[in-house]
Amino acid sequence: MAYSEYDGIWNALKASKDFPKQVSITANRLLHPRIIKAVTKRKWLDLGYKIQIEPKTSILTHTSKGSVITFFLTYHANHSPITIKDI
């Protein structure tokens, strides 16, 4: 995966000890959509992270208040798919 200036935000979020994991940054409000999109892209491109947290999935959410964006990372258990044997 190529390095991005937004990797720092994503890596700090993954390493957060809080529950749910969270990271807050301050940025110009005009840049908020770009930052949110870039951090979301980092999450989807991080295949090693997806493999590491299996069988769970993670959901990235965010809130904005003034110039502060707070990203939250929560985990959910995957449900096993239904097979023909289960029917």
Biotite code that builds the C-alpha atoms (Angstrom):
import biotite.structure as struc

atoms = struc.array([
    struc.Atom([0.000, 0.000, 0.000], chain_id="A", res_id=1, res_name="MET", atom_name="CA", element="C"),
    struc.Atom([1.379, 3.395, -0.954], chain_id="A", res_id=2, res_name="ALA", atom_name="CA", element="C"),
    struc.Atom([2.092, 5.929, 1.782], chain_id="A", res_id=3, res_name="TYR", atom_name="CA", element="C"),
    struc.Atom([-0.427, 8.723, 2.252], chain_id="A", res_id=4, res_name="SER", atom_name="CA", element="C"),
    struc.Atom([-0.402, 11.787, 4.485], chain_id="A", res_id=5, res_name="GLU", atom_name="CA", element="C"),
    struc.Atom([-3.559, 10.337, 6.075], chain_id="A", res_id=6, res_name="TYR", atom_name="CA", element="C"),
    struc.Atom([-1.847, 7.097, 7.147], chain_id="A", res_id=7, res_name="ASP", atom_name="CA", element="C"),
    struc.Atom([-0.918, 8.767, 10.429], chain_id="A", res_id=8, res_name="GLY", atom_name="CA", element="C"),
    struc.Atom([-4.568, 9.286, 11.329], chain_id="A", res_id=9, res_name="ILE", atom_name="CA", element="C"),
    struc.Atom([-5.501, 5.712, 10.407], chain_id="A", res_id=10, res_name="TRP", atom_name="CA", element="C"),
    struc.Atom([-2.518, 4.224, 12.272], chain_id="A", res_id=11, res_name="ASN", atom_name="CA", element="C"),
    struc.Atom([-3.262, 6.308, 15.382], chain_id="A", res_id=12, res_name="ALA", atom_name="CA", element="C"),
    struc.Atom([-6.876, 5.154, 15.258], chain_id="A", res_id=13, res_name="LEU", atom_name="CA", element="C"),
    struc.Atom([-5.886, 1.481, 15.045], chain_id="A", res_id=14, res_name="LYS", atom_name="CA", element="C"),
    struc.Atom([-3.428, 1.899, 17.926], chain_id="A", res_id=15, res_name="ALA", atom_name="CA", element="C"),
    struc.Atom([-5.842, 3.792, 20.201], chain_id="A", res_id=16, res_name="SER", atom_name="CA", element="C"),
    struc.Atom([-6.374, 2.189, 23.629], chain_id="A", res_id=17, res_name="LYS", atom_name="CA", element="C"),
    struc.Atom([-9.833, 3.761, 24.087], chain_id="A", res_id=18, res_name="ASP", atom_name="CA", element="C"),
    struc.Atom([-13.055, 1.843, 23.564], chain_id="A", res_id=19, res_name="PHE", atom_name="CA", element="C"),
    struc.Atom([-14.431, 2.542, 21.086], chain_id="A", res_id=20, res_name="PRO", atom_name="CA", element="C"),
    struc.Atom([-11.122, 3.484, 19.505], chain_id="A", res_id=21, res_name="LYS", atom_name="CA", element="C"),
    struc.Atom([-11.040, 7.179, 18.725], chain_id="A", res_id=22, res_name="GLN", atom_name="CA", element="C"),
    struc.Atom([-8.786, 9.907, 17.370], chain_id="A", res_id=23, res_name="VAL", atom_name="CA", element="C"),
    struc.Atom([-9.508, 13.628, 17.130], chain_id="A", res_id=24, res_name="SER", atom_name="CA", element="C"),
    struc.Atom([-7.825, 16.054, 14.756], chain_id="A", res_id=25, res_name="ILE", atom_name="CA", element="C"),
    struc.Atom([-8.228, 19.740, 14.027], chain_id="A", res_id=26, res_name="THR", atom_name="CA", element="C"),
    struc.Atom([-8.497, 20.905, 10.429], chain_id="A", res_id=27, res_name="ALA", atom_name="CA", element="C"),
    struc.Atom([-10.131, 23.589, 8.351], chain_id="A", res_id=28, res_name="ASN", atom_name="CA", element="C"),
    struc.Atom([-13.828, 22.740, 7.915], chain_id="A", res_id=29, res_name="ARG", atom_name="CA", element="C"),
    struc.Atom([-13.446, 22.961, 4.132], chain_id="A", res_id=30, res_name="LEU", atom_name="CA", element="C"),
    struc.Atom([-11.020, 20.004, 4.303], chain_id="A", res_id=31, res_name="LEU", atom_name="CA", element="C"),
    struc.Atom([-13.249, 17.763, 6.448], chain_id="A", res_id=32, res_name="HIS", atom_name="CA", element="C"),
    struc.Atom([-14.890, 15.875, 3.537], chain_id="A", res_id=33, res_name="PRO", atom_name="CA", element="C"),
    struc.Atom([-11.466, 15.198, 1.979], chain_id="A", res_id=34, res_name="ARG", atom_name="CA", element="C"),
    struc.Atom([-9.988, 13.947, 5.260], chain_id="A", res_id=35, res_name="ILE", atom_name="CA", element="C"),
    struc.Atom([-12.995, 11.720, 5.995], chain_id="A", res_id=36, res_name="ILE", atom_name="CA", element="C"),
    struc.Atom([-12.843, 10.208, 2.513], chain_id="A", res_id=37, res_name="LYS", atom_name="CA", element="C"),
    struc.Atom([-9.073, 9.644, 2.744], chain_id="A", res_id=38, res_name="ALA", atom_name="CA", element="C"),
    struc.Atom([-9.200, 7.948, 6.166], chain_id="A", res_id=39, res_name="VAL", atom_name="CA", element="C"),
    struc.Atom([-12.085, 5.749, 4.983], chain_id="A", res_id=40, res_name="THR", atom_name="CA", element="C"),
    struc.Atom([-10.017, 4.775, 1.940], chain_id="A", res_id=41, res_name="LYS", atom_name="CA", element="C"),
    struc.Atom([-7.033, 3.906, 4.174], chain_id="A", res_id=42, res_name="ARG", atom_name="CA", element="C"),
    struc.Atom([-9.309, 1.578, 6.168], chain_id="A", res_id=43, res_name="LYS", atom_name="CA", element="C"),
    struc.Atom([-10.594, -0.211, 3.073], chain_id="A", res_id=44, res_name="TRP", atom_name="CA", element="C"),
    struc.Atom([-7.100, -0.593, 1.572], chain_id="A", res_id=45, res_name="LEU", atom_name="CA", element="C"),
    struc.Atom([-5.552, -2.023, 4.758], chain_id="A", res_id=46, res_name="ASP", atom_name="CA", element="C"),
    struc.Atom([-5.864, -5.726, 3.960], chain_id="A", res_id=47, res_name="LEU", atom_name="CA", element="C"),
    struc.Atom([-3.477, -6.757, 6.749], chain_id="A", res_id=48, res_name="GLY", atom_name="CA", element="C"),
    struc.Atom([-5.742, -5.069, 9.291], chain_id="A", res_id=49, res_name="TYR", atom_name="CA", element="C"),
    struc.Atom([-8.813, -6.894, 7.950], chain_id="A", res_id=50, res_name="LYS", atom_name="CA", element="C"),
    struc.Atom([-7.017, -10.230, 8.242], chain_id="A", res_id=51, res_name="ILE", atom_name="CA", element="C"),
    struc.Atom([-5.730, -9.363, 11.715], chain_id="A", res_id=52, res_name="GLN", atom_name="CA", element="C"),
    struc.Atom([-9.184, -8.657, 13.192], chain_id="A", res_id=53, res_name="ILE", atom_name="CA", element="C"),
    struc.Atom([-10.995, -11.642, 11.646], chain_id="A", res_id=54, res_name="GLU", atom_name="CA", element="C"),
    struc.Atom([-13.610, -12.952, 12.446], chain_id="A", res_id=55, res_name="PRO", atom_name="CA", element="C"),
    struc.Atom([-14.712, -9.460, 13.542], chain_id="A", res_id=56, res_name="LYS", atom_name="CA", element="C"),
    struc.Atom([-15.497, -6.506, 11.309], chain_id="A", res_id=57, res_name="THR", atom_name="CA", element="C"),
    struc.Atom([-14.835, -2.863, 12.061], chain_id="A", res_id=58, res_name="SER", atom_name="CA", element="C"),
    struc.Atom([-17.000, 0.153, 11.391], chain_id="A", res_id=59, res_name="ILE", atom_name="CA", element="C"),
    struc.Atom([-15.506, 3.620, 10.974], chain_id="A", res_id=60, res_name="LEU", atom_name="CA", element="C"),
    struc.Atom([-17.686, 6.574, 11.994], chain_id="A", res_id=61, res_name="THR", atom_name="CA", element="C"),
    struc.Atom([-16.955, 10.233, 12.593], chain_id="A", res_id=62, res_name="HIS", atom_name="CA", element="C"),
    struc.Atom([-18.356, 13.387, 14.135], chain_id="A", res_id=63, res_name="THR", atom_name="CA", element="C"),
    struc.Atom([-17.504, 17.021, 13.462], chain_id="A", res_id=64, res_name="SER", atom_name="CA", element="C"),
    struc.Atom([-17.804, 19.924, 15.848], chain_id="A", res_id=65, res_name="LYS", atom_name="CA", element="C"),
    struc.Atom([-16.340, 23.197, 14.684], chain_id="A", res_id=66, res_name="GLY", atom_name="CA", element="C"),
    struc.Atom([-12.902, 22.464, 13.262], chain_id="A", res_id=67, res_name="SER", atom_name="CA", element="C"),
    struc.Atom([-12.477, 19.162, 15.155], chain_id="A", res_id=68, res_name="VAL", atom_name="CA", element="C"),
    struc.Atom([-13.134, 15.787, 13.507], chain_id="A", res_id=69, res_name="ILE", atom_name="CA", element="C"),
    struc.Atom([-13.327, 12.745, 15.773], chain_id="A", res_id=70, res_name="THR", atom_name="CA", element="C"),
    struc.Atom([-13.047, 9.302, 14.181], chain_id="A", res_id=71, res_name="PHE", atom_name="CA", element="C"),
    struc.Atom([-14.420, 6.235, 15.974], chain_id="A", res_id=72, res_name="PHE", atom_name="CA", element="C"),
    struc.Atom([-13.603, 2.598, 15.237], chain_id="A", res_id=73, res_name="LEU", atom_name="CA", element="C"),
    struc.Atom([-15.957, -0.045, 16.634], chain_id="A", res_id=74, res_name="THR", atom_name="CA", element="C"),
    struc.Atom([-15.874, -3.811, 16.247], chain_id="A", res_id=75, res_name="TYR", atom_name="CA", element="C"),
    struc.Atom([-18.706, -6.212, 15.550], chain_id="A", res_id=76, res_name="HIS", atom_name="CA", element="C"),
    struc.Atom([-18.816, -9.999, 15.425], chain_id="A", res_id=77, res_name="ALA", atom_name="CA", element="C"),
    struc.Atom([-19.377, -11.550, 12.023], chain_id="A", res_id=78, res_name="ASN", atom_name="CA", element="C"),
    struc.Atom([-22.258, -13.908, 11.701], chain_id="A", res_id=79, res_name="HIS", atom_name="CA", element="C"),
    struc.Atom([-21.510, -17.118, 9.901], chain_id="A", res_id=80, res_name="SER", atom_name="CA", element="C"),
    struc.Atom([-23.203, -17.384, 6.522], chain_id="A", res_id=81, res_name="PRO", atom_name="CA", element="C"),
    struc.Atom([-26.253, -19.614, 6.192], chain_id="A", res_id=82, res_name="ILE", atom_name="CA", element="C"),
    struc.Atom([-25.555, -22.828, 4.327], chain_id="A", res_id=83, res_name="THR", atom_name="CA", element="C"),
    struc.Atom([-27.949, -25.247, 2.657], chain_id="A", res_id=84, res_name="ILE", atom_name="CA", element="C"),
    struc.Atom([-27.505, -27.601, 5.628], chain_id="A", res_id=85, res_name="LYS", atom_name="CA", element="C"),
    struc.Atom([-29.022, -24.949, 7.925], chain_id="A", res_id=86, res_name="ASP", atom_name="CA", element="C"),
    struc.Atom([-32.251, -24.700, 5.899], chain_id="A", res_id=87, res_name="ILE", atom_name="CA", element="C"),
])
